[in-house]
Structures are given as structure tokens and as C-alpha cells.
Amino acid sequence: MTFDLSAYLNEKRQRIEAALDHYLPPTDAVPQTLHESIRYSMLAPGKRLRPTLVIAAAEAVGGSAEAVMPTACALECIHVFSLIHDDLPCMDNDDYRRGRLTNHKVYGEAMALLAGDALLALAFQLIADNAAPAPADRVLQTLRLIAEASGTWGMVGGQVVDMQSQGQAVTPETLRYIHAHKTGALLTASVLAGALLAEASAAQIEALRAYGEHIGLAFQIADDILDVAGDEAKIGKPVGSDQKQDKATYVKLFGLEESRRRAHAEVEAALQALAPFDAKADPLRGIARYIVEREL
């Protein structure tokens, strides 16, 4: 039977969004405006790719969605925190995200900044809450993994080099660093978090680490391509923003066709990393293919 990725993603998205609604502060709790701002961005339409990867990796090694849901939602909190901050005038200065006005355009810059801060703190609260079903030592490993992937050794570090590279002639090595850290680190951490909490073996974790690193790079190359060749109505944000800001991208360095080739090569390497796994890893396989098939 052919695996139905669309049905899988829809079912997981519904469960993740129900859990997010449960975990997020209610809008009638003080300070109300902060919580409205948080919910505005967190519950906006989205793929929920990172929390889905947490769940899919856990399932691939025999775990369940229920057992990793708090950490799955934590990864989405960190992702959305980064989006809110990226959109601010001091960063990318974007007016639209996911087809709607960005957080700071609705709630102001100060509230958007604080909403992002609050989401980062909530993420680690949720990971700690995962200690009930998961072994404490695995939760501790997961906390460290996600903290490292989020900060100076991961997403934030990659964002800094990305900013510093605007308008500069960068090497392929620098470009790979930006993509592997700014985007790839959190995607890899999502995969590993699910595996760790589901008590994967050392060999399984290393295979999933390779998978995560390859899909992380493929995802950002695909984003570079979509910024040039995507449909604004479908991707939910203006196309051409990377070029407008003279950012370092794969398309800028290698051209459109070579970028497509490299994205597909990363996906093939990710699929190869999953060779030791059985059909329980089919969602991970489907997600890898989806990364380069979305409007490319």
C-alpha cells in the first residue's frame, strides 16, 4: 500500500494544533495582549513541520505521538519565536507571514519582541514537562540538544552569519554554514528529540542525525529556490525578498538549476540514511520528498 503523506500530515497537524491550543496561555489571562500576540502567530496557518518531525522520528523507532507531544509543541514554539523576531524591522522587516500581517504590524514591535521571548521560555517548560512519560536522562539530553540547536551554535549563530553576509561575496562553505545552522540545526534537533525521547538506540540516533542534516540543508535550498520561483499566494510571503536584501543564497551562488540538483541530492542522501528502518519510517521518507516537491 502506498503511504499517504497528505493524510498523515493533516492528521498530525490537527493533533499538534489541538495540543498547542491547550499548552498556550489563554487570552483571558493577564497580560492579555501578550497572550493574544502569542496566539496570533502560533495558531496562524502553517505546515507544523518541526513538531511533525518529532512525532515521525519517535514513531520510526517504536514510540508514540502522545509521549513526545509536549516537546513537539516546544519545537514549534521555538520556530515561531524565530519567525516573529526575523520579521521585525531590525531584522528582515517583513510585513506579511503565512499570508497575514506579521506580529509586529498588528501588536507593535515591543509586544512582538516579548511574545518571541515568552515562546522561547515556554518551549523549555514544555520539554521539561515531557519528563512524565520519558526517562529523565533522555529529557535532559533533549533539553541540551534543543538549546544548542536554538542558540549561538545553531539557529541564532546561523542568523548572525546570514545578516553579516548580506551584500558580500560568500564561499560555498560559508553558505553551507548559514543554511546548516540557521535552518538545518532546528530541523535536525526535531528529528533527534523524537528519537531520544522514544529511547532510540545509538545506531538509530546516528542514522536519524544524518537524515536530519540532509533534509535541513535541502529545506533551506528549497526556500532559496521558492524565493525566486515560488508562487506568493501559495507560500504566504513575498517572493524576491532575498534578492532585495542581497542575501547569500544557493540560487545566487549556483543558479536555479544547480540549486535544484543539490536539493534533490540532499533528499536522496536523507533517504539513504533511512535504509536501516522499516515501514514505520515512511512518514520521514515522505517528508524528505515533500521538501523538494513543494512548488519546485
RACORUR-V40845 format. One record per residue. RES is the residue in one small letter. PHI is phi in whole degrees, 0 to 359 (none if undefined). OMEGA is omega in degrees with one decimal (* if undefined). Layout:
RES,PHI,OMEGA ; RES,PHI,OMEGA
//
This chain:
m,none,179.8 ; t,285,-179.7 ; f,289,-178.6 ; d,263,-177.1 ; l,295,-178.5 ; s,302,179.1 ; a,295,179.3 ; y,298,-178.2 ; l,297,179.6 ; n,295,-179.2 ; e,295,179.9 ; k,291,179.2 ; r,299,179.2 ; q,297,-179.8 ; r,291,179.7 ; i,295,-177.8 ; e,291,174.1 ; a,294,178.6 ; a,293,177.5 ; l,301,178.7 ; d,301,179.0 ; h,288,-174.7 ; y,281,-175.9 ; l,288,177.2 ; p,300,178.5 ; p,288,-176.6 ; t,288,178.6 ; d,268,176.4 ; a,268,178.9 ; v,285,-1.4 ; p,276,-170.4 ; q,298,-176.8 ; t,296,177.1 ; l,300,-177.0 ; h,289,172.9 ; e,296,179.4 ; s,298,178.5 ; i,300,-177.6 ; r,292,178.9 ; y,302,-178.7 ; s,275,-176.6 ; m,293,-175.6 ; l,260,173.1 ; a,294,179.3 ; p,303,-179.6 ; g,197,-177.8 ; k,282,-175.6 ; r,57,-175.1 ; l,295,-175.7 ; r,295,176.1 ; p,296,177.2 ; t,294,176.9 ; l,295,176.2 ; v,302,-177.4 ; i,293,-177.8 ; a,297,178.4 ; a,292,177.1 ; a,298,-180.0 ; e,295,-178.5 ; a,297,-179.4 ; v,250,173.9 ; g,97,179.1 ; g,270,-177.7 ; s,230,178.4 ; a,296,-177.2 ; e,301,-175.1 ; a,289,-177.0 ; v,242,-173.9 ; m,300,178.3 ; p,301,179.4 ; t,288,175.2 ; a,302,179.0 ; c,292,177.2 ; a,299,178.8 ; l,296,177.0 ; e,291,176.3 ; c,300,-179.7 ; i,294,179.0 ; h,300,-177.8 ; v,291,173.3 ; f,306,-178.9 ; s,293,179.5 ; l,292,179.5 ; i,301,-179.2 ; h,289,178.3 ; d,300,-175.7 ; d,282,-175.8 ; l,298,-180.0 ; p,304,-179.9 ; c,284,179.2 ; m,246,-177.4 ; d,270,176.9 ; n,54,-180.0 ; d,261,179.8 ; d,265,-176.6 ; y,229,177.4 ; r,214,179.4 ; r,54,175.8 ; g,79,179.5 ; r,231,175.2 ; l,303,178.7 ; t,292,-173.0 ; n,304,-175.5 ; h,289,176.9 ; k,287,-179.9 ; v,263,-171.8 ; y,250,-178.8 ; g,94,-175.0 ; e,295,-177.1 ; a,297,-178.9 ; m,292,177.9 ; a,296,178.0 ; l,300,-178.3 ; l,289,176.3 ; a,297,176.7 ; g,298,178.5 ; d,302,-178.2 ; a,295,179.7 ; l,292,178.0 ; l,296,178.3 ; a,294,179.3 ; l,299,-179.0 ; a,302,-177.0 ; f,286,171.9 ; q,297,-179.2 ; l,293,178.1 ; i,298,177.8 ; a,298,178.3 ; d,295,179.7 ; n,288,-178.6 ; a,292,-179.8 ; a,295,179.8 ; p,274,-173.5 ; a,258,177.5 ; p,300,-175.3 ; a,302,-178.3 ; d,292,177.5 ; r,288,177.2 ; v,296,178.6 ; l,297,176.6 ; q,299,-179.7 ; t,292,177.1 ; l,303,-179.2 ; r,295,-179.7 ; l,303,-175.8 ; i,287,176.6 ; a,299,180.0 ; e,295,-179.0 ; a,290,-176.6 ; s,271,-168.8 ; g,260,-172.0 ; t,295,179.1 ; w,270,-177.5 ; g,219,-170.7 ; m,301,-177.8 ; v,294,177.2 ; g,300,178.2 ; g,295,178.8 ; q,295,179.3 ; v,297,-179.9 ; v,295,176.4 ; d,299,179.4 ; m,297,-177.8 ; q,291,-177.2 ; s,269,-179.4 ; q,299,179.2 ; g,78,-178.2 ; q,255,172.0 ; a,274,-176.2 ; v,256,176.5 ; t,276,174.8 ; p,302,-179.8 ; e,294,178.8 ; t,294,179.0 ; l,298,178.3 ; r,296,177.6 ; y,301,-178.7 ; i,302,-176.0 ; h,292,-178.6 ; a,294,-177.9 ; h,265,-175.8 ; k,297,-176.7 ; t,245,-172.6 ; g,295,-174.8 ; a,299,-177.6 ; l,286,175.6 ; l,294,177.1 ; t,297,179.1 ; a,298,178.1 ; s,299,179.5 ; v,296,-176.4 ; l,291,179.3 ; a,299,178.3 ; g,299,-179.7 ; a,293,-179.6 ; l,299,-176.4 ; l,292,177.3 ; a,270,175.1 ; e,62,175.1 ; a,295,176.8 ; s,285,178.7 ; a,300,-179.7 ; a,294,178.3 ; q,296,-179.4 ; i,296,179.8 ; e,293,176.8 ; a,296,-179.9 ; l,287,174.4 ; r,297,178.2 ; a,298,177.2 ; y,303,-178.3 ; g,299,-179.7 ; e,295,-179.5 ; h,289,179.7 ; i,289,178.0 ; g,297,178.8 ; l,290,178.8 ; a,300,-178.2 ; f,298,-177.5 ; q,287,174.7 ; i,298,178.3 ; a,298,177.0 ; d,298,177.0 ; d,301,-179.9 ; i,292,-178.9 ; l,296,178.5 ; d,294,179.0 ; v,261,-169.4 ; a,242,-176.2 ; g,279,176.7 ; d,262,-175.9 ; e,305,-178.7 ; a,295,-177.4 ; k,271,-177.1 ; i,270,170.8 ; g,79,177.6 ; k,207,-177.2 ; p,297,173.4 ; v,273,177.5 ; g,86,-177.2 ; s,291,178.0 ; d,296,179.7 ; q,294,179.9 ; k,299,-179.7 ; q,268,179.1 ; d,55,-179.3 ; k,279,174.7 ; a,282,179.6 ; t,223,177.1 ; y,294,179.9 ; v,294,178.9 ; k,297,-174.9 ; l,275,-171.6 ; f,243,-175.8 ; g,91,-173.1 ; l,293,-175.1 ; e,292,178.2 ; e,293,177.1 ; s,296,176.5 ; r,299,-179.9 ; r,298,-179.1 ; r,293,177.7 ; a,299,179.2 ; h,295,178.5 ; a,295,177.8 ; e,294,178.3 ; v,295,178.5 ; e,298,177.7 ; a,294,177.5 ; a,296,179.0 ; l,296,177.7 ; q,297,179.1 ; a,296,-179.6 ; l,271,-177.0 ; a,306,-179.1 ; p,288,-174.0 ; f,264,179.9 ; d,269,-174.1 ; a,295,178.3 ; k,296,178.2 ; a,267,-179.8 ; d,301,175.1 ; p,302,177.5 ; l,296,177.9 ; r,296,-179.7 ; g,296,179.3 ; i,296,178.8 ; a,301,179.7 ; r,292,-179.3 ; y,300,-177.0 ; i,304,-179.1 ; v,261,-179.8 ; e,263,-179.5 ; r,286,174.5 ; e,67,178.3 ; l,268,*
//
